[in-house]
Amino acid sequence: MFPACQKHDWMYHKAEIEEDKLIANLVFLLNMILLVIHEDNFLDKNRLYRAMTYFIAVYYCGGGAFSEDEAKKLPVRDIINELEMQYLPS
């Protein structure tokens, strides 16, 4: 699923309008389904369920990651530093 997540994150970063977010989410779902189908093994049903869970999560909860304000344009290193300050013990 990691390649699908990377593409989705990149699309969110480049998105400018709400429709871009919707397209990114749908491409995310499609990429995850294609990854599952390509592997073709006995865990496919579980992986498809997981893909739908991820899709629903980004669809309903991804608004914080997608915003049209300037905070979205922070360099990656600034975002990482901010996250480290919030979640890692001092």
LOLUMBA-878289 format. One record per residue (C-alpha): residue number from 0; residue in three letters; chain; x, z, y. Coordinates in nm, 2 decimals. Last residue first. Example, Ala and Ser with C-alpha at 12.3 -4.5 7.8 and 13.67 -1.06 7.14 Angstrom:
2
<r><seq>1</seq><type>SER</type><mol>A</mol><east>1.37</east><up>0.71</up><north>-0.11</north></r>
<r><seq>0</seq><type>ALA</type><mol>A</mol><east>1.23</east><up>0.78</up><north>-0.45</north></r>
//
This chain:
90
<r><seq>89</seq><type>SER</type><mol>A</mol><east>1.15</east><up>2.49</up><north>1.61</north></r>
<r><seq>88</seq><type>PRO</type><mol>A</mol><east>0.90</east><up>2.42</up><north>1.33</north></r>
<r><seq>87</seq><type>LEU</type><mol>A</mol><east>0.80</east><up>2.05</up><north>1.30</north></r>
<r><seq>86</seq><type>TYR</type><mol>A</mol><east>0.45</east><up>1.93</up><north>1.39</north></r>
<r><seq>85</seq><type>GLN</type><mol>A</mol><east>0.41</east><up>1.90</up><north>1.76</north></r>
<r><seq>84</seq><type>MET</type><mol>A</mol><east>0.78</east><up>1.86</up><north>1.87</north></r>
<r><seq>83</seq><type>GLU</type><mol>A</mol><east>0.84</east><up>1.62</up><north>1.59</north></r>
<r><seq>82</seq><type>LEU</type><mol>A</mol><east>0.54</east><up>1.42</up><north>1.69</north></r>
<r><seq>81</seq><type>GLU</type><mol>A</mol><east>0.66</east><up>1.39</up><north>2.05</north></r>
<r><seq>80</seq><type>ASN</type><mol>A</mol><east>1.01</east><up>1.29</up><north>1.94</north></r>
<r><seq>79</seq><type>ILE</type><mol>A</mol><east>0.86</east><up>1.02</up><north>1.71</north></r>
<r><seq>78</seq><type>ILE</type><mol>A</mol><east>0.64</east><up>0.88</up><north>1.99</north></r>
<r><seq>77</seq><type>ASP</type><mol>A</mol><east>0.94</east><up>0.87</up><north>2.22</north></r>
<r><seq>76</seq><type>ARG</type><mol>A</mol><east>1.15</east><up>0.69</up><north>1.96</north></r>
<r><seq>75</seq><type>VAL</type><mol>A</mol><east>0.87</east><up>0.44</up><north>1.91</north></r>
<r><seq>74</seq><type>PRO</type><mol>A</mol><east>0.88</east><up>0.34</up><north>2.28</north></r>
<r><seq>73</seq><type>LEU</type><mol>A</mol><east>0.56</east><up>0.43</up><north>2.46</north></r>
<r><seq>72</seq><type>LYS</type><mol>A</mol><east>0.31</east><up>0.15</up><north>2.52</north></r>
<r><seq>71</seq><type>LYS</type><mol>A</mol><east>0.02</east><up>0.33</up><north>2.37</north></r>
<r><seq>70</seq><type>ALA</type><mol>A</mol><east>0.05</east><up>0.60</up><north>2.63</north></r>
<r><seq>69</seq><type>GLU</type><mol>A</mol><east>-0.02</east><up>0.33</up><north>2.89</north></r>
<r><seq>68</seq><type>ASP</type><mol>A</mol><east>-0.39</east><up>0.33</up><north>2.81</north></r>
<r><seq>67</seq><type>GLU</type><mol>A</mol><east>-0.58</east><up>0.08</up><north>2.59</north></r>
<r><seq>66</seq><type>SER</type><mol>A</mol><east>-0.60</east><up>0.31</up><north>2.30</north></r>
<r><seq>65</seq><type>PHE</type><mol>A</mol><east>-0.56</east><up>0.25</up><north>1.93</north></r>
<r><seq>64</seq><type>ALA</type><mol>A</mol><east>-0.40</east><up>0.54</up><north>1.75</north></r>
<r><seq>63</seq><type>GLY</type><mol>A</mol><east>-0.67</east><up>0.78</up><north>1.86</north></r>
<r><seq>62</seq><type>GLY</type><mol>A</mol><east>-0.94</east><up>0.53</up><north>1.77</north></r>
<r><seq>61</seq><type>GLY</type><mol>A</mol><east>-0.82</east><up>0.52</up><north>1.41</north></r>
<r><seq>60</seq><type>CYS</type><mol>A</mol><east>-1.07</east><up>0.78</up><north>1.28</north></r>
<r><seq>59</seq><type>TYR</type><mol>A</mol><east>-1.37</east><up>0.57</up><north>1.18</north></r>
<r><seq>58</seq><type>TYR</type><mol>A</mol><east>-1.22</east><up>0.24</up><north>1.08</north></r>
<r><seq>57</seq><type>VAL</type><mol>A</mol><east>-0.88</east><up>0.40</up><north>1.00</north></r>
<r><seq>56</seq><type>ALA</type><mol>A</mol><east>-1.03</east><up>0.64</up><north>0.75</north></r>
<r><seq>55</seq><type>ILE</type><mol>A</mol><east>-1.28</east><up>0.40</up><north>0.61</north></r>
<r><seq>54</seq><type>PHE</type><mol>A</mol><east>-1.00</east><up>0.16</up><north>0.53</north></r>
<r><seq>53</seq><type>TYR</type><mol>A</mol><east>-0.79</east><up>0.43</up><north>0.37</north></r>
<r><seq>52</seq><type>THR</type><mol>A</mol><east>-1.08</east><up>0.53</up><north>0.15</north></r>
<r><seq>51</seq><type>MET</type><mol>A</mol><east>-1.15</east><up>0.17</up><north>0.06</north></r>
<r><seq>50</seq><type>ALA</type><mol>A</mol><east>-0.79</east><up>0.12</up><north>-0.04</north></r>
<r><seq>49</seq><type>ARG</type><mol>A</mol><east>-0.81</east><up>0.44</up><north>-0.25</north></r>
<r><seq>48</seq><type>TYR</type><mol>A</mol><east>-1.12</east><up>0.32</up><north>-0.43</north></r>
<r><seq>47</seq><type>LEU</type><mol>A</mol><east>-0.94</east><up>-0.01</up><north>-0.49</north></r>
<r><seq>46</seq><type>ARG</type><mol>A</mol><east>-0.64</east><up>0.18</up><north>-0.63</north></r>
<r><seq>45</seq><type>ASN</type><mol>A</mol><east>-0.86</east><up>0.38</up><north>-0.87</north></r>
<r><seq>44</seq><type>LYS</type><mol>A</mol><east>-1.04</east><up>0.07</up><north>-0.99</north></r>
<r><seq>43</seq><type>ASP</type><mol>A</mol><east>-0.70</east><up>-0.11</up><north>-1.04</north></r>
<r><seq>42</seq><type>LEU</type><mol>A</mol><east>-0.54</east><up>0.17</up><north>-1.24</north></r>
<r><seq>41</seq><type>PHE</type><mol>A</mol><east>-0.55</east><up>-0.04</up><north>-1.57</north></r>
<r><seq>40</seq><type>ASN</type><mol>A</mol><east>-0.32</east><up>-0.30</up><north>-1.43</north></r>
<r><seq>39</seq><type>ASP</type><mol>A</mol><east>-0.33</east><up>-0.63</up><north>-1.23</north></r>
<r><seq>38</seq><type>GLU</type><mol>A</mol><east>-0.05</east><up>-0.60</up><north>-0.98</north></r>
<r><seq>37</seq><type>HIS</type><mol>A</mol><east>-0.17</east><up>-0.89</up><north>-0.76</north></r>
<r><seq>36</seq><type>ILE</type><mol>A</mol><east>-0.53</east><up>-0.75</up><north>-0.75</north></r>
<r><seq>35</seq><type>VAL</type><mol>A</mol><east>-0.41</east><up>-0.43</up><north>-0.60</north></r>
<r><seq>34</seq><type>LEU</type><mol>A</mol><east>-0.19</east><up>-0.59</up><north>-0.34</north></r>
<r><seq>33</seq><type>LEU</type><mol>A</mol><east>-0.47</east><up>-0.84</up><north>-0.25</north></r>
<r><seq>32</seq><type>ILE</type><mol>A</mol><east>-0.71</east><up>-0.55</up><north>-0.20</north></r>
<r><seq>31</seq><type>MET</type><mol>A</mol><east>-0.46</east><up>-0.37</up><north>0.03</north></r>
<r><seq>30</seq><type>ASN</type><mol>A</mol><east>-0.41</east><up>-0.69</up><north>0.23</north></r>
<r><seq>29</seq><type>LEU</type><mol>A</mol><east>-0.78</east><up>-0.75</up><north>0.27</north></r>
<r><seq>28</seq><type>LEU</type><mol>A</mol><east>-0.84</east><up>-0.39</up><north>0.39</north></r>
<r><seq>27</seq><type>PHE</type><mol>A</mol><east>-0.56</east><up>-0.40</up><north>0.64</north></r>
<r><seq>26</seq><type>VAL</type><mol>A</mol><east>-0.68</east><up>-0.75</up><north>0.76</north></r>
<r><seq>25</seq><type>LEU</type><mol>A</mol><east>-1.02</east><up>-0.59</up><north>0.82</north></r>
<r><seq>24</seq><type>ASN</type><mol>A</mol><east>-0.87</east><up>-0.30</up><north>1.02</north></r>
<r><seq>23</seq><type>ALA</type><mol>A</mol><east>-0.65</east><up>-0.53</up><north>1.23</north></r>
<r><seq>22</seq><type>ILE</type><mol>A</mol><east>-0.95</east><up>-0.75</up><north>1.31</north></r>
<r><seq>21</seq><type>LEU</type><mol>A</mol><east>-1.15</east><up>-0.46</up><north>1.42</north></r>
<r><seq>20</seq><type>LYS</type><mol>A</mol><east>-0.87</east><up>-0.33</up><north>1.64</north></r>
<r><seq>19</seq><type>ASP</type><mol>A</mol><east>-0.82</east><up>-0.67</up><north>1.79</north></r>
<r><seq>18</seq><type>GLU</type><mol>A</mol><east>-1.19</east><up>-0.68</up><north>1.87</north></r>
<r><seq>17</seq><type>GLU</type><mol>A</mol><east>-1.15</east><up>-0.36</up><north>2.08</north></r>
<r><seq>16</seq><type>ILE</type><mol>A</mol><east>-0.90</east><up>-0.53</up><north>2.31</north></r>
<r><seq>15</seq><type>GLU</type><mol>A</mol><east>-0.52</east><up>-0.54</up><north>2.36</north></r>
<r><seq>14</seq><type>ALA</type><mol>A</mol><east>-0.38</east><up>-0.51</up><north>2.01</north></r>
<r><seq>13</seq><type>LYS</type><mol>A</mol><east>0.00</east><up>-0.54</up><north>1.96</north></r>
<r><seq>12</seq><type>HIS</type><mol>A</mol><east>0.05</east><up>-0.18</up><north>1.85</north></r>
<r><seq>11</seq><type>TYR</type><mol>A</mol><east>-0.26</east><up>-0.19</up><north>1.63</north></r>
<r><seq>10</seq><type>MET</type><mol>A</mol><east>-0.13</east><up>-0.51</up><north>1.47</north></r>
<r><seq>9</seq><type>TRP</type><mol>A</mol><east>0.20</east><up>-0.35</up><north>1.40</north></r>
<r><seq>8</seq><type>ASP</type><mol>A</mol><east>0.04</east><up>-0.04</up><north>1.24</north></r>
<r><seq>7</seq><type>HIS</type><mol>A</mol><east>-0.18</east><up>-0.27</up><north>1.02</north></r>
<r><seq>6</seq><type>LYS</type><mol>A</mol><east>0.12</east><up>-0.47</up><north>0.91</north></r>
<r><seq>5</seq><type>GLN</type><mol>A</mol><east>0.31</east><up>-0.15</up><north>0.82</north></r>
<r><seq>4</seq><type>CYS</type><mol>A</mol><east>0.01</east><up>-0.01</up><north>0.63</north></r>
<r><seq>3</seq><type>ALA</type><mol>A</mol><east>-0.04</east><up>-0.33</up><north>0.43</north></r>
<r><seq>2</seq><type>PRO</type><mol>A</mol><east>0.33</east><up>-0.32</up><north>0.33</north></r>
<r><seq>1</seq><type>PHE</type><mol>A</mol><east>0.30</east><up>0.05</up><north>0.23</north></r>
<r><seq>0</seq><type>MET</type><mol>A</mol><east>0.00</east><up>0.00</up><north>0.00</north></r>
//
